[in-house]
Amino acid sequence: MRLPESMTICEVGPRDGLQNEKQILSVQRKIKLINDVVNAGVKVVEIGSFVSPKAVPQLADTDEVAKGITRRPEVEYRALISNLKGAERAIFAGITKVKLTVSASESHNKSNWNRSTAEVIRGFDDVMELAAKNGLEVSGAISTAFGCPFEGNIPREQIMDLIQTFSSMGVTEISLSDTTGMAYPSQVYEISKIARELFPSVRFWLHLHNTRGLSMANIIAGMQAGIVRFDASFAGLGGCPYAPGASGNVATEDVIYMLDLMNIYTGINLNKMIEIARDVRQDVGHETESFILKAGKPLALSTRDTDKLQREV
Ligand code: MG
């Protein structure tokens, strides 16, 4: 297998996880969660979003959260935005990295932002201008890149066109997001491979949901295509708990568990992530989509632990 030595995991639980929960966590609790994941070794964390508080009341206080977290220089604290207003709020809250989002699907842009794809993109120029003036780094995200619940399959050219649009704006880091869990391994491999070949200077992320159980297989597929950056969410939060069949992002602790076994370095402590995920499960008050939380770790946790055991013996 083609295995990288290390991978970067972005913890998106504070944003993509908590935005779907009925239980709204306090500012203090969110701050503690973000500090905890950083203490567990996470180097990139999505702390919230600066979008309409009416649309996403769970994250209406991201401004306060941003001001309250302990900032470590080696850690990237990013927030999701969709327009100029979001960029303004991010700058005001002292955030230095945002993820500017557009959907690959026309219908999804309409339902999510109430604008057409062209309208969403037209707004990006102002964001880039404001960002440049204020030292705000902008990454891009293309949601429903692997399929849209309204439109089904998204033509590959449509995704590459959006990557091109971002690139021509000067965005060099782009997340391809499987927003509703429609991706499958051969598709993830092909899209990732083509995107990397066409845009060699872009750093790609994969954002995968486990709605239909394929997220881990999709990670492996992405890895085979050379992707080394993945989003994941503590306890597997995400998706909509009230939509039948919907489920969350791939669980951070499940991903770390697998990568530890495969000797792929993340710098994230699995035991600490499991503790955080347990706390989060208690916060939200329901069972979540995390296999390690449900099954627990086997005794010989990882090849590293196994090595250690063997050395001790
Ligand atoms: Mg998501």
Residues whose N, C-alpha, C, O or C-beta is under 5 A from the ligand:
A	BS01	MG	D16 T179
